[in-house]
Amino acid sequence: MTGSSSEEADGPPNIAERRREMLIFLALAFGIWPIVAVGVVGGFGFLVWMFQLIAGPPGPPAGY
């Protein structure tokens, strides 16, 4: 291949690179993404709560 860097060699990746990739994967899988997921779900719950605070709870109108 022309223009390929030394990181794109045809041989197997070295141990240091594999360890670095595994640490990055573990940080993403068990650290960052769970925090993002909790934030998204919590943010949606907060938006629903604020909407209901303004518009009232769901259900039939009062007087029925």
ZAMARGU-4260 file (C-alpha; in steps of 0.2 Angstrom, whole numbers, plus 5000, padded with zeros to 4 digits):
<rodrens>
0) 5000/5000/5000 | 5006/5017/4996 | 5005/5030/5009 | 5002/5018/5024 | 5009/5023/5040
5) 5019/5012/5052 | 5003/5009/5062 | 4995/5000/5047 | 5008/4987/5045 | 5002/4970/5039
10) 5009/4961/5054 | 4999/4957/5070 | 4997/4972/5082 | 5010/4973/5096 | 5006/4969/5114
15) 5007/4988/5119 | 4994/4993/5106 | 4982/4979/5110 | 4983/4983/5129 | 4980/5001/5125
20) 4965/4997/5114 | 4958/4985/5127 | 4959/4999/5141 | 4950/5011/5129 | 4937/4998/5126
25) 4934/4995/5145 | 4934/5013/5149 | 4920/5016/5136 | 4910/5000/5139 | 4910/5001/5158
30) 4914/5019/5162 | 4908/5032/5149 | 4893/5024/5140 | 4884/5019/5157 | 4886/5037/5163
35) 4879/5044/5146 | 4865/5031/5146 | 4860/5037/5164 | 4861/5055/5159 | 4850/5052/5144
40) 4836/5043/5153 | 4837/5055/5168 | 4836/5070/5156 | 4821/5063/5148 | 4813/5060/5164
45) 4816/5077/5170 | 4809/5084/5153 | 4793/5074/5156 | 4792/5080/5174 | 4794/5098/5169
50) 4781/5096/5155 | 4768/5088/5168 | 4772/5102/5180 | 4766/5115/5167 | 4753/5105/5157
55) 4746/5094/5171 | 4746/5076/5173 | 4740/5064/5160 | 4722/5058/5160 | 4705/5064/5157
60) 4701/5082/5161 | 4694/5087/5178 | 4675/5086/5180 | 4673/5068/5173
</rodrens>
